[in-house]
Amino acid sequence: KDKLKKVIKEGGKRGVEIEGAADMGGLQFFCTSVDLPEGDLDLTIKCLEAMNAKSDPTEEERKGGSGHIGKTIFSVGVDQLAVVSYVPEEKTGELSCEEWLKCVLGSQGGQVVSTSKTVCAGVVKTNSDKGVFPLKIREPMILEANNFLRKKGLFPEDNGDDDDEMVFGDDDFPSM
C-alpha cells in the first residue's frame, strides 16, 4: 500500500515534468524512466496512470497532467525491466501503441504482456548469461523508443547539443 502511494506520487510528479517539457519543446511523445516501481509491471502501469491523471488546479501540489502526451516509461528492477507504452486516444491514428512497444522490447528480446489501443506493457527479463541487465539495457531501449518515433516523424530530430550520441555521416564509412 505504502509503496503504491509512493509510486503514484512519483508518477504524478513526472507527469507535471513531462507536461512542462512537452509544452516547451512541442513534444507529443516522451520516453522516461521511473524508479519506484522497481521493475514491477503493475506498479509501472499505476505510475503511468498517475502521470496521465487530470491535473487538479485546486490541489496545492500539481500532479499528472500529461495524458495528452504519448509516452513509454521504463522501470528497472532486479529481475526485469518493465516497459509501458501509452498513446493517447487521439494519437492512435499516427502511432500504434503495440507496434511502438514491440519495437522497443524487440531490441532486447523482451516480451509483450498486455496490449490495448492506448496502453501496452511488457518486460525484459534479466539474463546474466546473455548480459541482459535492466539497468544496462534501459538507456539503449529509451534510444530505441525515440528512434522509432523519429522514423515516424513524431519526435524532433536531434539538433546537435546532445553529447551522448555519436553521429556518423557517409564520409565515416569508406565504400566497400
C-alpha positions as CSV (number, residue, x, y, z in Angstrom):
1,K,0.0,0.0,0.0
2,D,2.7,2.4,1.1
3,K,4.8,1.6,-2.0
4,L,1.8,2.2,-4.3
5,K,1.3,5.6,-2.8
6,K,4.9,6.5,-3.4
7,V,4.7,5.1,-7.0
8,I,1.6,7.2,-7.7
9,K,3.4,10.3,-6.2
10,E,6.4,9.7,-8.4
11,G,4.1,9.3,-11.4
12,G,2.2,12.5,-10.6
13,K,5.4,14.5,-10.3
14,R,6.8,13.0,-13.5
15,G,3.6,13.9,-15.3
16,V,4.0,17.5,-14.4
17,E,7.6,17.5,-15.6
18,I,6.7,15.8,-18.8
19,E,3.9,18.2,-19.4
20,G,6.3,21.1,-18.8
21,A,9.0,19.7,-21.1
22,A,6.5,18.9,-23.8
23,D,5.0,22.3,-23.7
24,M,8.4,23.9,-24.0
25,G,9.7,21.6,-26.7
26,G,6.5,21.0,-28.5
27,L,6.8,17.2,-27.9
28,Q,3.8,14.9,-28.4
29,F,5.7,11.8,-27.2
30,F,8.2,11.3,-24.4
31,C,10.3,8.5,-23.1
32,T,11.4,8.4,-19.4
33,S,12.3,6.1,-16.6
34,V,10.7,5.8,-13.2
35,D,12.5,4.4,-10.2
36,L,10.0,3.4,-7.5
37,P,8.1,0.6,-9.3
38,E,11.4,-1.2,-9.4
39,G,10.5,-3.3,-12.4
40,D,7.1,-4.3,-11.2
41,L,4.9,-4.1,-14.2
42,D,1.6,-3.4,-12.4
43,L,3.2,-0.6,-10.4
44,T,4.7,0.8,-13.5
45,I,1.2,1.0,-15.1
46,K,-0.1,2.7,-11.9
47,C,2.8,5.2,-12.2
48,L,1.7,5.8,-15.8
49,E,-1.9,6.3,-14.8
50,A,-0.7,8.9,-12.2
51,M,1.3,10.7,-14.9
52,N,-1.8,10.8,-17.1
53,A,-4.2,11.8,-14.3
54,K,-6.0,15.1,-14.9
55,S,-4.3,17.8,-13.0
56,D,-6.4,19.3,-10.3
57,P,-5.7,23.0,-10.2
58,T,-7.2,23.3,-6.7
59,E,-4.5,21.0,-5.2
60,E,-1.5,22.6,-3.7
61,E,0.9,20.2,-5.4
62,R,0.3,19.7,-9.1
63,K,0.2,16.1,-10.2
64,G,-0.1,14.4,-13.5
65,G,-1.5,16.4,-16.4
66,S,0.4,14.6,-19.2
67,G,-2.4,12.5,-20.5
68,H,-2.3,14.2,-23.9
69,I,1.4,13.1,-24.4
70,G,2.2,9.7,-25.6
71,K,5.0,8.0,-23.6
72,T,7.0,4.9,-23.0
73,I,8.2,4.5,-19.5
74,F,10.9,2.2,-18.2
75,S,11.3,0.8,-14.6
76,V,14.4,-1.1,-13.6
77,G,14.1,-4.0,-11.2
78,V,16.5,-6.7,-10.2
79,D,14.7,-9.4,-12.2
80,Q,13.3,-7.4,-15.0
81,L,12.9,-4.1,-16.8
82,A,9.2,-3.1,-17.0
83,V,8.3,-1.2,-20.1
84,V,4.9,0.5,-20.5
85,S,3.8,2.4,-23.6
86,Y,0.9,4.8,-23.8
87,V,-0.6,6.5,-26.8
88,P,-3.4,9.0,-26.2
89,E,-6.7,8.0,-28.0
90,E,-6.4,11.0,-30.4
91,K,-2.9,10.0,-31.5
92,T,-3.6,6.3,-32.1
93,G,-4.0,7.1,-35.8
94,E,-0.4,8.3,-36.0
95,L,1.2,5.7,-33.8
96,S,0.3,2.2,-32.8
97,C,1.0,1.7,-29.1
98,E,1.6,-2.0,-29.6
99,E,3.9,-1.5,-32.6
100,W,5.9,1.0,-30.6
101,L,6.2,-1.3,-27.6
102,K,7.1,-4.3,-29.7
103,C,9.8,-2.4,-31.5
104,V,11.3,-1.3,-28.1
105,L,11.0,-4.7,-26.5
106,G,12.2,-6.5,-29.6
107,S,15.5,-4.6,-29.4
108,Q,16.4,-6.6,-26.2
109,G,14.3,-9.8,-26.6
110,G,11.6,-8.7,-24.3
111,Q,8.0,-9.9,-24.3
112,V,4.7,-8.1,-24.5
113,V,2.5,-8.9,-21.5
114,S,-0.6,-6.9,-22.3
115,T,-2.0,-4.7,-25.1
116,S,-4.8,-2.3,-25.6
117,K,-5.3,0.5,-28.0
118,T,-3.7,3.1,-25.7
119,V,-1.7,1.2,-23.1
120,C,0.7,-1.7,-23.8
121,A,3.1,-3.3,-21.3
122,G,5.9,-5.7,-21.4
123,V,9.1,-6.9,-19.7
124,V,12.6,-7.8,-20.4
125,K,13.8,-10.5,-18.0
126,T,17.3,-10.2,-16.5
127,N,19.5,-12.8,-18.2
128,S,23.0,-12.8,-16.8
129,D,24.1,-15.5,-19.2
130,K,23.3,-13.2,-22.1
131,G,24.5,-10.0,-20.4
132,V,20.9,-8.6,-20.2
133,F,20.6,-6.4,-17.1
134,P,17.7,-4.0,-16.7
135,L,20.0,-1.1,-15.7
136,K,22.3,-1.7,-18.7
137,I,19.6,-2.0,-21.3
138,R,17.4,0.8,-20.2
139,E,19.3,3.6,-22.0
140,P,19.6,1.8,-25.3
141,M,15.9,1.0,-25.2
142,I,15.0,4.6,-24.5
143,L,17.1,5.4,-27.5
144,E,15.2,2.7,-29.5
145,A,11.9,4.2,-28.5
146,N,12.9,7.7,-29.5
147,N,14.4,6.4,-32.8
148,F,11.1,4.6,-33.6
149,L,9.3,7.9,-33.1
150,R,11.9,9.8,-35.3
151,K,11.3,7.3,-38.1
152,K,7.6,8.1,-37.9
153,G,8.4,11.9,-37.8
154,L,6.9,12.2,-34.3
155,F,10.0,13.1,-32.4
156,P,12.2,16.2,-33.1
157,E,15.5,15.4,-34.8
158,D,18.5,15.9,-32.6
159,N,19.9,19.3,-33.1
160,G,23.4,18.6,-32.0
161,D,23.6,19.8,-28.4
162,D,23.5,16.3,-27.1
163,D,26.9,14.8,-26.5
164,D,25.6,11.3,-25.7
165,E,25.1,10.2,-29.2
166,M,27.8,9.7,-31.8
167,V,26.5,10.6,-35.2
168,F,28.2,9.1,-38.3
169,G,27.9,10.5,-41.7
170,D,28.5,8.8,-45.1
171,D,32.1,10.1,-45.0
172,D,32.8,7.9,-42.0
173,F,32.4,4.7,-43.9
174,P,34.8,4.1,-46.8
175,S,32.9,2.4,-49.6
176,M,33.4,-1.4,-49.7
